[in-house]
Amino acid sequence: MDLMKILQSQLTDGIMDQLANQVGGNRQQTTNATTGILNTLVGALTKNATNEKGAASLFNALEKDHDGSLLDNLTDFINPSAPNPVNDRTANGLGILQHLFGDKKDNIAQNIGQQSGLNQQNTLGLMSKLAPIVMAALGKQKQQKGFNITDMMGFLNNERQSMSQQKSSRGFLKMLDFDGDGSGLNDALGILGRLFKRRK
């Protein structure tokens, strides 16, 4: 099973309702934004794994902080009033976003928000909640399959190839090839628009 399918299986109706309540959007807005965010996060991870330095950094993060146990009780993780057993680094969504996107994270949140109906702040909050979940899903695959760094790179390369074959995901891969001219973001915005129209 690929990473996107694993994530989709974790984000049940109940979890999506919780996320919608947390970010202050309705269910449709939250679902639409989640689609864009997951594509973008998974695309960023696959991009990181295309070079040895990025793959080593990702593998070390999985070893230290993301063993997949967060998926065992997503309800408590999402609910801020519940006792949260995960450590700070595991749950540090903003830290993960900063590592993956740097100062582009706000632009990504703005673009996804424009298409989903969430405002930028709420979209960034949703991104911060989903980022640790994505890392946990990858970490759980590493634990269950005994991945070494080469195995992880192969797994993510297969994921990237799968995404590149899907029209709905190509724009997100382009968006991650930041060159400073904004064209990648605009391309991804167009992909988002077409994707969300089909889901309405």
N, C-alpha and C positions, 0 to 999 in steps of 0.2 A: 504493500500500500504506500502511495506517495504521501509527502508531508501535507499537502493541501487537503487530501481526503482524511487524513488523521485529524487535522484541525477541525474540519467540518463535522466530523463525528463527535468531537468534544463539545462543540458549541451547540448544545441542545436548545430546544425552545425555551426551557426554563432559564438557562444561562443567558440567552439573548434577551429575555425579558428583564433579567437582573441588570445586564449591561445598559439597556435602554433607560432603566430607572436611574442608574448611576450617572449617565452622561446627560440626562435631561432631554433626550430626543424621543420620538415615538419609535415603535418597533420597526417600521419600514425604513425610516431614516437610519437607524442603528444597523439594520441588516445591510443596507446599501453601503454604508461607510465601512462596515466590517469586511465586505467583499474587497473593496479597494485597499484597505489597510493590510489584509492578509497577503494579497498579491504583492504588495510593495515590500512587506517585511520578508516574505519568503524569497522574493527576487533579490533583496539585498544580501541575504545569507548565501544564496547561490553565487552571487558576484564575489563575495568575500572569499569563497572557497576556490576561486579560479587561480589563486596564487598561493604559494607556500606560506608566506608571511601571514596573510589574512586567514588562511586555514588553520595555522598554528594558534593564532590568537583566539579564534572561535573554538577550537578544540579545547584549549586551556580553560576558557570560560565555562564550557560544558562540564569539564572535569571538576572545577572548583564549586560552581554555583547552580548548575542546572542538570540535576539528575532525573528530572521527570516527575518527581514526587508531587510537585505543585498540581499536577493533573488529578491527583487522587481526591482532592476536595476543592474544586473550582468555586463552589458556592461560597465557602468561607473566604477564599482569596478575593473574590469580587466584592463581597459585602464588607465595607470598612468597619462595621460595628462588631463583626465576629472576631473571635480570637484567631490571630493569623500566625500559624506555626512556621512559615517560611522565613528565611533570613533576609536581611535588608538587600543584599546584592541580588538574590534570586528574584525579589519582587520589584527591583529598581527599574521600572519601565522607562523612565526618562533617561536613565543612564544608558540603557540598551539603545534607545533611539539616538542619543548623542553619538554613541560609538558607530552606529550604522550610517547615520545621515549627516552628522555634524550640524552646521547652521542651516541645512536644507530642510530640516524636519518641520519648521513652521510653514514653509512654502508647500510642502506635501500635505500638511494638515489643512491648509487653506484650500488647496485644489480639491481634495477629497470632500471637504465640507461643502464646497460650492455645488458639487454634484449630488451629494447625499441629502442636503438640507440642514445638516448640523452646522453650527457656527465653528469657527476655527478653534476656539478654546475647548469646546466639547469634543471635537474631533481629535485634538491632541490628547485629551484625557482618555479617549477610547484607545488611541494608539498606545498610550502608556499601560493600559490594562492588557492589551492583546500581545504586546511585545514579550513579556515574560511567559505567556502561554505558548507562543511560538517557540521560544527557546526551550521550554519544558518538553514540548512535543519532539523536538530534535534530540534533546538529551535522553528522553525515554527510548528513542530508537537506538541511540548509542549504547545505552545500558542493556537493552533487550537483545541486540544483535552483536554486542561485543565489538563495536566499531573501533578500529584504530584510526589514525588521522587519514590514512590513504582510503580506507573504507568510507569515512565520512565525506571526503572530497568526491568520491565516486557516486555516493548517494545523492549529494547535492548537485553534482553535474547532471545526473539523470533527471533530477527535478527541474533544472534549468532547461534542459532539452525539451522536457514535457511542456513547460510553460511557453517556450518559444514556438511550439507548434499550435498553441491556442491563441486565436486572435484576441481574445479578451485579456490575455496576459502580456502580449508583446510590448504594449505601451508602458507597462510598469517596468519592464527590463530596460527599455530606452530611458525612462525617467531616472534610472540609477546610474546612467553614464553621464554624470554631471560634467558639462563643459563650460558652464558659466553664461551661456547665451540664452538660457531659458527655453530653448526649443524642445528639449526633452520633456520638460514639464508640460509644455503646451500639447505635445503629442499625447502624453499620458492623460491629460485632461479630456482630449477628444475620445480616447478609448473609454475613459470612465463614463462619459456621457452616453455613448452607445451601449455600454454594458448595463447601466442603470435603466435606460429606456426599455430594454428587453425584460427587465425584472419587474417593471411596474404592472 
